[in-house]
Amino acid sequence: MSRVILDASALLAFRCEEPGADSVEELIAAGGCFISAVNYSEVIQKLGDRGISSEQLALDFDERGFLDLLEIVDFTAEMAAAAADLWESTKSLGLSLGDRSCLGLARLWDLTAVTTDREWAEVPGVMVRAIR
């Protein structure tokens, strides 16, 4: 089992069957995938723009047998600090709070952040895997 932190972009690629979806599917199927509640909120918001409700997302995951394989991690004070600590070193990359919450969690737990954003490889002190 490979433990990783998914970014909203990775989960969206999976759900919307975009390039990189197969990589995310393999990671989720293997177990050990986590996503920050902040990033999960981004996923729900983006899918809502496409007419897909949070209930439908849960149903889709349940039908694929993935509902219990992806753990949504509460955004704690420790994670908030980790995300804020990344601000200075990532300012030039223009990362959002959601981006930094994913990266901060990956740094805290010493896991790889999985994303579609290749420029994340430039973030110091965090292992990053771009799925496309």
Beta strands, then each sheet from edge to edge (+ up, - down):
strand 1: 4-6
strand 2: 33-36
strand 3: 70-73
strand 4: 112-115
strand 5: 127-130
sheet 1: 3+ 2+ 1+ 4+ 5+
end
